[in-house]
């Protein structure tokens, strides 16, 4: 039986571990959860109306969204983790009809979009009472994922499968036939390795001679505690101006998120983030005093971005015993689980099925 090390217990690493064939591998996950993007995030699974021109990214995001029913079944995800409630997309009046046409066109290749409806302002308020009356497009296939709950569910499952979980930072060495993982208290040898450390990937690979196209980006979410106990079945809303409104159960309403390129690994919650999110979100709300009326907690994490805003996941150049994955950016909750599944399939079968989704690895590792 081979030994596999997974460095990084975020959305890719934890999904990968839970899809590994444990008749072929013993698995150890090394994780430093502080600042982890998935743990701090909650997001909308609804990529179909993105205007990004990167066709490979869209294919990955589309297939990532289509993967969710299998993910829910395989891991018995409850509604507190993932729920398909539909997505409201709020745009200016003149933009909604072209958006509806785009949705119908993309539905031909992505039937998981579900039904597509143009809603009147009154219908929008009825579906999501927090919103002021405004026309919107509604797609029934959209869903929402709580990143922290997802990781905890898979962590508990991993433990029952006798997967070893270890917290703390690591460094790596390579011999002719083994990967050596060093922690402050021990050293262990592995046959194969998966490097899924997000924005921490460059520091792992630099001692091995690689320069990695990854930058760290700070993201802040606001989680409001409200009295709206019926909120769990409300749809999510993508607001005009890059802000999202994500209702969860028991009146928890998430608003976010910021994209702070200059803050890097700083995890301090800031008043500036509160002001930015309020400025972007408040004009769409029925309650002008929403941001003042309800207590808010911050969720702060660090995303990984590449220079072309596309993720990569592949073998290290000329080394089939090691895979690397990073650069999920703000769409990690949509693409991350599917990437983890594809990497697990590589270890289980020896076959890679990822070429159609990305550029070659030399675009990101030098």
Secondary structure as GFF3:
##gff-version 3
##sequence-region A 1 366
A	DSSP	beta_strand	2	7	.	.	.	ID=ss1
A	DSSP	alpha_helix	11	19	.	.	.	ID=ss2
A	DSSP	beta_strand	25	31	.	.	.	ID=ss3
A	DSSP	alpha_helix	37	40	.	.	.	ID=ss4
A	DSSP	beta_strand	42	45	.	.	.	ID=ss5
A	DSSP	alpha_helix	55	66	.	.	.	ID=ss6
A	DSSP	alpha_helix	68	75	.	.	.	ID=ss7
A	DSSP	beta_strand	82	84	.	.	.	ID=ss8
A	DSSP	beta_strand	87	89	.	.	.	ID=ss9
A	DSSP	alpha_helix	93	107	.	.	.	ID=ss10
A	DSSP	three_ten_helix	111	113	.	.	.	ID=ss11
A	DSSP	beta_strand	116	119	.	.	.	ID=ss12
A	DSSP	alpha_helix	121	127	.	.	.	ID=ss13
A	DSSP	beta_strand	136	139	.	.	.	ID=ss14
A	DSSP	beta_strand	143	146	.	.	.	ID=ss15
A	DSSP	alpha_helix	147	160	.	.	.	ID=ss16
A	DSSP	beta_strand	164	167	.	.	.	ID=ss17
A	DSSP	beta_strand	171	174	.	.	.	ID=ss18
A	DSSP	beta_strand	179	182	.	.	.	ID=ss19
A	DSSP	beta_strand	187	190	.	.	.	ID=ss20
A	DSSP	beta_strand	192	195	.	.	.	ID=ss21
A	DSSP	three_ten_helix	198	200	.	.	.	ID=ss22
A	DSSP	alpha_helix	201	206	.	.	.	ID=ss23
A	DSSP	beta_strand	215	225	.	.	.	ID=ss24
A	DSSP	three_ten_helix	229	233	.	.	.	ID=ss25
A	DSSP	beta_strand	236	239	.	.	.	ID=ss26
A	DSSP	beta_strand	243	247	.	.	.	ID=ss27
A	DSSP	three_ten_helix	249	251	.	.	.	ID=ss28
A	DSSP	beta_strand	252	256	.	.	.	ID=ss29
A	DSSP	alpha_helix	271	281	.	.	.	ID=ss30
A	DSSP	three_ten_helix	282	284	.	.	.	ID=ss31
A	DSSP	alpha_helix	290	293	.	.	.	ID=ss32
A	DSSP	beta_strand	296	305	.	.	.	ID=ss33
A	DSSP	beta_strand	312	316	.	.	.	ID=ss34
A	DSSP	beta_strand	319	326	.	.	.	ID=ss35
A	DSSP	three_ten_helix	329	331	.	.	.	ID=ss36
A	DSSP	alpha_helix	332	349	.	.	.	ID=ss37
A	DSSP	three_ten_helix	355	357	.	.	.	ID=ss38
A	DSSP	three_ten_helix	361	363	.	.	.	ID=ss39
###
